[in-house]
């Protein structure tokens, strides 16, 4: 019974966090307070009752409409809640009952917010990338501190790894943007992408950041090319790169060590 109940609790907790992430996604780009006013219908502005805010189930219970003005509620709200719950459960299943799971939950929360904000506004707010970078440095420091026999040397190693990853991330994207602008004569990389890469470097280290960036470029080229081929978009329409970086970071978070080991064994079999 406990084996079934505990995953449900983790999913429900994640979905509840996802409900708050919906608030962040809506309010941060609009420069609104995250705390005031309380949750309300964006159309009639009627405050929502606690039972209206039950993650996923509340939307289903209301049949996707506001209880008070009957305005349709976007299906993306329960989608974000379910996605967050699912990713939280995946992180718990992967890392177990450890501090690494808490760190993964924080990183995933930031990535979800940045992904949907970039899809909506083609921006990656500094408030999120910068706070995420700081949290990444703190998380790396504490995780190394707790896994290296509680020594200051371990904490320093974690902090230096985070700083190196962050600096390398923003430098690489600054260089890519500069060279791309020289070649094409137009802006090819948004300023927020480099800051997001720096945030990923702080969380995942320089190797994880490079892997995330490579995967993002590969996925972006493939998905963007397919979208153009299917005439869903054109070369002139900007395509947000943040979601691809977030997806690359998600893959690196769960399978980064495996992919890096496979790469080294494939191309450098005699190394070490």
Secondary structure, DSSP 8 states (H G I E B T S, - for coil): -HHHHHHHHHHHHHHHHHHHHHHHHHHTTTT--SSSS-SB-TTT--B--GGG-STTHHHHHTTTB-TTT--B--THHHHHHHHHHHHHHHHHHHH-SSHHHHHHHHHHHHHHHHHHHHHHHS---HHHHHHHHHHHHHHHHHHHHHHTTT-HHHHHHHHHHHHHHHHHHHHHHHHHHHHHHHHHSS--S-HHHHHHHHHHHHHHHHHHHHHHHHHHHHHHHHHHHHHHHTTSS-TTS---SHHHHHHHHHHHHHHHHHHHHHHHHHH-TT--
